[in-house]
Amino acid sequence: MRRLTGLLFLSLYALTFTECHQALKLPLLFEHYEHHASTMNITFVEFLIMHYETDIAHDNDDTDNDEDMQLPFKTCDHSQILTSLALVSQRITLKEPTPLTASPQVSFYQPISPSLLSHDIFQPPKA
């Protein structure tokens, strides 16, 4: 039972969060090939080249562009959402912060009096 549940969740994850859901569109690919094979007489490899290689696809006059865009792996229409869950096994307890001890403050600041700056070169012009 655990194995079946694991496979179920793995399949659900692969189809939801990756581009594996495009594989569900494979029957459309074969139906579209049968349509082209009946009208154009082409092989499956030529069909894949015509629909998945960009240079050749633009050269052909393919009028069923809407159906072509329905084929698997033609568009990247899936965005990924990442989620995470953290389970904590231990209870977190907060402790009271320890008070900081007051230390004497030493200041090296010495005020400068304006009379000491009289020799400075940036003085206003004297009349």
Buried (B, 14 or more C-beta within 10 A) or exposed (E): EEEEEEEEEEEEEEBEBEBEBBEEEEEEBEEBBEEBBEEEEBEEEBBBBBBBEEEEBEEEEBEEEEBBEEBBEBEEEEEEEEEEEEEEEEEEEEEEEEEEEEEEEEEEEEEEEEEEEEEEEEEEEEE
